[in-house]
Amino acid sequence: MSEINMPTAPGYFISKWREEGPVDIETLSDWRDEMNWKTWLPLAEAALFLDAAELLAVIQPELKPAEEATLNLVRRRMLGDNRLETAIEEALSISRAKETRDLALEGRLRMERGLTRYEMGDNEGASEDLTWAETRLSSVAKASRDHDLSLINKAAFHMAAGEPLMALATYAEIPRDGGHAHETVAISRLGASRIRAGLGHIFDAARHAWNAHTHAILAHQTNMAVEAGALFLDFSSQSIDEDAERMQDQVLQAKPRSADDEEPVLKVHPEDIAGVFEWCCAQLPETNAGADRPDLRAMLTLAHRLNRMEQFESLLSDPDSIEDPMLAAVAQTCIDDEVLSKAWGVRLATLTML
């Protein structure tokens, strides 16, 4: 795989300002270049969202007219304004004008209009705008943040419209080695995994979940990595085979198949199962408290299925530490000890009566 010089996340720019600022625009320009950002707009948006008002005041005069109009649109949405049609049209006019034309921002703004049209119930208009936006951004800003968003939004639109195969085709336009952000790849593979599972394609569902887990880790998106890892374990727990190739090798060897080709049989090496399970468990918060703990419910269920209950001995021995009634119910089904099972029954009854 070729090395891709991706921009550093905008949050790092804000952190640098807070640690070393305030500084002048010349220094900020050096920081921007070091982080491989070509425009000020993503950094201005980050300053807006992260409440770095002094930084925004320095950056904003550097924005081009179309960028300024887009930032105003973002500000209005952040303040809860849902009547954005006029603001979007005004920004689009600026991005199209001869003196202020910005092809990439026009693509982003068409995406924004598509989302607004969807919210208003105009599915046909939304589809037209989202498709147009993705095509434009693919042409002038491929694998950029806005292009990635256009692909994810387009896939989400197809899912909402009950078109999972169209969503799957859209996710397929995000190759793992195409320069897209790791977070984008992770989101796309997580979505593709669920669609494949719904179609009964378990090998592909597990493969996509593995890739989602890997890229979410690379993107430092821990919650998403745990979610994808749990999906992988769910699909793979009945397919453990000591003679199986390692999953990374299976992923590298995977090729597109025609409708006539047989789906490969899922076989997963136990070390891959153990590696994902242990990583996910290590990311769980130290506390078991919380009224809604889907992370613990999922991992405890998988631990029981994989016969790895040693990871949860302290949880199972302390019913009173649990505040999630669904987690208490899962824990009770995992207990063989009659006395402890009764204790969990009491805790479950207590929680469901609150």
C-alpha positions in Angstrom: 0.0 0.0 0.0 1.3 3.4 -0.9 1.9 6.0 1.9 -0.8 8.6 1.8 -0.1 12.0 3.4 -3.4 12.7 5.0 -4.2 16.0 6.9 -4.0 16.0 10.6 -7.4 16.2 12.3 -8.5 19.8 12.8 -8.8 19.2 16.5 -5.0 19.1 16.7 -4.8 22.5 15.2 -7.1 23.9 17.9 -5.1 22.1 20.6 -1.9 23.6 19.3 -3.5 27.1 19.4 -4.6 26.6 23.0 -1.1 25.3 24.0 1.0 27.8 22.1 -1.2 30.6 21.1 -2.3 33.2 20.5 -0.1 33.7 17.4 -0.3 35.7 14.3 -1.7 34.6 10.9 1.8 33.9 9.5 2.5 31.3 12.3 -1.0 29.8 11.8 -0.2 29.5 8.1 2.9 27.5 9.0 0.9 25.3 11.3 -1.7 24.7 8.6 1.0 23.7 6.1 2.6 21.4 8.6 -0.7 19.6 9.1 -1.3 19.4 5.3 -4.4 21.5 5.1 -4.9 23.4 1.9 -7.8 25.7 2.9 -8.8 27.5 6.1 -12.4 26.5 6.1 -12.1 23.1 8.0 -10.0 24.8 10.6 -12.5 27.7 10.9 -15.3 25.2 11.4 -13.3 23.4 14.1 -12.7 26.7 15.9 -16.4 27.4 15.7 -17.4 24.0 17.1 -14.7 23.9 19.7 -15.5 27.4 21.0 -12.1 28.9 20.0 -13.5 32.4 19.3 -10.1 34.2 19.3 -8.6 31.7 16.8 -11.7 32.0 14.6 -11.4 35.8 14.6 -7.8 35.5 13.2 -8.8 32.9 10.6 -12.1 34.3 9.4 -10.6 37.2 7.4 -8.6 34.7 5.4 -11.7 32.9 4.1 -12.8 33.3 0.5 -16.4 34.5 -0.1 -17.8 31.0 -0.8 -16.0 29.7 2.3 -17.4 32.6 4.4 -20.9 31.8 3.2 -20.5 28.1 4.0 -19.2 28.9 7.5 -22.2 31.1 8.1 -24.4 28.2 7.1 -22.6 25.9 9.5 -23.0 28.5 12.3 -26.7 28.7 11.7 -27.1 25.0 11.8 -25.0 24.8 15.0 -27.4 27.3 16.6 -30.4 25.1 15.8 -31.7 27.0 12.7 -33.6 24.4 10.6 -34.7 26.9 7.9 -31.6 26.8 5.9 -32.9 26.7 2.3 -32.3 30.4 1.6 -28.8 30.4 3.2 -27.9 27.4 1.1 -29.1 29.0 -2.1 -27.2 32.2 -1.3 -24.0 30.2 -0.7 -24.5 28.2 -3.9 -24.9 31.5 -5.8 -21.5 32.7 -4.5 -19.8 29.4 -5.2 -21.1 29.5 -8.8 -20.4 33.2 -9.6 -17.5 33.8 -12.0 -15.5 36.0 -9.6 -16.0 33.7 -6.5 -16.4 30.3 -8.1 -15.4 27.3 -6.0 -16.1 23.9 -7.6 -15.5 21.8 -4.5 -17.6 24.0 -2.3 -20.4 23.9 -4.8 -20.3 20.2 -4.5 -20.5 20.4 -0.7 -23.3 22.8 -0.8 -25.3 20.6 -3.1 -24.8 17.9 -0.6 -26.1 20.2 2.2 -29.1 21.0 0.0 -29.7 17.3 -0.6 -29.8 16.6 3.2 -32.1 19.5 3.7 -34.4 18.3 1.0 -34.5 14.8 2.5 -35.5 16.3 5.9 -38.3 18.1 4.1 -39.6 14.9 2.5 -38.3 15.6 -1.0 -36.6 12.3 -1.7 -36.3 12.9 -5.4 -34.6 16.2 -5.0 -32.4 14.8 -2.2 -31.3 11.9 -4.5 -30.5 14.3 -7.3 -28.4 16.7 -5.1 -26.6 13.9 -3.3 -25.6 12.2 -6.5 -24.6 15.4 -8.2 -22.5 16.4 -5.1 -20.7 13.0 -5.0 -19.9 13.2 -8.7 -18.5 16.7 -8.5 -16.5 16.1 -5.4 -15.1 12.8 -6.9 -13.9 14.9 -9.8 -12.4 17.9 -8.1 -11.7 16.8 -4.5 -11.5 13.0 -4.4 -10.9 11.5 -1.0 -11.2 14.8 0.6 -13.3 15.3 3.8 -16.2 16.6 1.9 -16.1 13.8 -0.7 -16.0 11.2 2.1 -19.0 12.9 3.7 -20.9 12.9 0.4 -20.3 9.1 0.0 -21.4 8.3 3.6 -24.5 10.6 3.2 -25.4 9.0 -0.1 -25.2 5.5 1.4 -27.3 6.6 4.4 -29.9 8.0 2.0 -30.1 4.7 0.2 -30.5 2.9 3.4 -33.3 5.2 4.6 -35.0 4.7 1.2 -34.9 1.0 1.6 -32.2 0.4 -1.0 -29.5 -1.6 0.8 -27.9 -2.8 -2.4 -27.5 0.7 -3.6 -25.9 1.6 -0.3 -23.6 -1.3 -0.6 -22.5 -0.1 -4.0 -21.8 3.3 -2.6 -19.7 1.9 0.2 -17.8 0.0 -2.5 -16.7 3.3 -3.9 -14.5 3.8 -0.7 -11.5 1.6 -1.3 -9.2 0.9 1.7 -6.2 2.1 -0.2 -7.8 5.0 -2.0 -6.6 7.8 0.3 -9.9 8.1 2.2 -9.7 8.8 5.9 -9.5 5.8 8.2 -12.7 6.9 9.9 -14.6 7.0 6.5 -13.3 3.5 5.7 -14.4 2.2 9.1 -17.9 3.7 8.8 -18.3 2.3 5.3 -17.2 -1.2 6.2 -19.4 -1.2 9.3 -22.4 -0.4 7.2 -21.4 -2.9 4.5 -21.0 -5.6 7.2 -24.5 -5.1 8.4 -25.9 -5.2 4.9 -24.0 -8.4 4.0 -25.2 -10.0 7.2 -28.8 -9.2 6.3 -28.2 -10.9 2.9 -26.8 -14.0 4.6 -23.3 -13.4 3.3 -21.5 -14.2 6.6 -17.9 -14.4 5.2 -18.2 -10.9 3.7 -20.0 -9.6 6.8 -17.1 -10.8 9.0 -14.5 -9.5 6.5 -16.0 -6.1 6.5 -16.4 -6.0 10.3 -12.7 -6.9 10.6 -11.7 -4.0 8.3 -14.0 -1.7 10.1 -12.4 -2.7 13.4 -8.9 -2.2 12.0 -9.6 1.2 10.4 -11.5 2.5 13.5 -8.4 1.8 15.6 -6.2 3.7 13.1 -8.7 6.6 13.3 -8.6 6.5 17.1 -12.4 5.9 17.1 -12.5 3.5 20.1 -16.2 3.1 20.4 -16.6 2.3 16.7 -13.7 -0.1 16.9 -15.3 -1.9 19.8 -18.7 -2.0 18.0 -17.0 -3.4 14.8 -14.9 -5.9 16.8 -18.0 -7.2 18.6 -19.7 -7.6 15.2 -16.7 -9.6 13.9 -16.7 -11.8 17.0 -20.5 -12.4 16.6 -20.1 -13.5 13.0 -17.0 -15.6 13.7 -17.7 -17.3 17.0 -19.1 -20.4 15.3 -16.4 -20.6 12.6 -13.2 -21.0 14.6 -10.6 -23.2 12.9 -7.0 -23.6 13.9 -6.1 -24.4 10.3 -7.7 -21.1 9.0 -5.5 -18.5 7.4 -5.1 -15.3 9.4 -7.8 -12.8 8.8 -5.5 -10.2 7.5 -4.3 -12.6 4.8 -7.9 -13.5 3.9 -8.7 -9.8 3.6 -5.8 -9.1 1.3 -6.7 -12.1 -0.9 -10.4 -11.2 -1.2 -11.6 -10.4 -4.7 -14.9 -9.3 -6.2 -17.1 -12.2 -7.1 -19.7 -12.6 -9.8 -23.3 -13.7 -9.0 -22.4 -17.2 -10.0 -19.4 -17.6 -7.7 -19.8 -19.5 -4.4 -19.3 -17.5 -1.3 -16.2 -18.6 0.7 -16.9 -20.5 3.9 -15.9 -18.4 6.9 -13.1 -19.9 8.9 -11.3 -17.8 11.5 -8.1 -18.5 13.3 -8.4 -18.6 17.1 -5.6 -16.1 17.5 -7.7 -13.5 15.5 -10.7 -14.2 17.7 -8.5 -13.8 20.9 -6.8 -10.7 19.6 -10.1 -8.8 18.8 -11.8 -10.0 22.0 -8.9 -9.0 24.3 -8.5 -5.6 22.6 -12.2 -4.8 22.9 -12.3 -5.9 26.6 -9.3 -3.7 27.3 -11.2 -0.6 26.0 -14.2 -1.1 28.3 -14.5 1.5 31.1 -13.3 0.4 34.5 -16.7 1.0 36.0 -19.7 -1.2 35.4 -22.1 1.6 36.4 -24.5 3.2 34.0 -28.2 2.6 33.2 -27.5 1.7 29.6 -24.4 -0.4 28.9 -24.6 -1.9 25.4 -20.8 -2.3 25.4 -20.8 -4.6 28.4 -23.9 -6.5 27.3 -22.3 -7.3 23.9 -18.9 -8.3 25.3 -20.4 -10.3 28.2 -22.6 -12.2 25.7 -19.6 -12.9 23.5 -17.4 -13.9 26.4 -20.0 -16.5 27.4 -20.2 -17.8 23.8 -16.4 -18.0 23.5 -16.0 -19.5 26.9 -13.8 -16.5 28.1 -15.8 -15.6 31.2 -12.6 -15.0 33.2 -12.6 -11.5 31.8 -15.8 -10.8 33.7 -15.4 -12.6 37.0 -15.4 -9.3 39.0 -18.6 -8.1 37.3 -20.4 -11.4 37.8 -19.5 -11.5 41.5 -20.9 -8.1 42.2 -24.6 -7.7 41.1 -25.0 -4.5 43.1 -22.5 -2.7 40.8 -24.8 -3.0 37.8 -27.4 -0.3 37.0 -28.5 -1.6 33.5 -31.4 -4.0 33.9 -30.7 -5.6 30.5 -27.1 -6.2 31.5 -28.3 -7.8 34.7 -30.5 -10.1 32.6 -27.6 -11.1 30.4 -25.4 -11.7 33.5 -28.0 -14.0 35.1 -28.1 -16.2 31.9 -24.3 -16.5 32.1 -24.3 -17.8 35.7 -24.1 -21.5 36.6 -23.9 -21.0 40.4 -27.4 -21.3 41.8 -26.8 -18.9 44.8 -25.2 -16.3 42.6 -28.0 -16.7 40.0 -30.5 -15.9 42.7 -28.6 -12.8 43.7 -28.7 -11.6 40.1 -32.4 -12.3 40.0 -32.9 -10.1 43.0 -30.8 -7.4 41.4 -32.8 -7.6 38.1 -36.1 -7.4 40.0 -34.8 -4.3 41.9 -33.7 -2.6 38.8 -36.9 -3.3 36.9 -39.0 -1.9 39.8 -37.2 1.4 39.9 
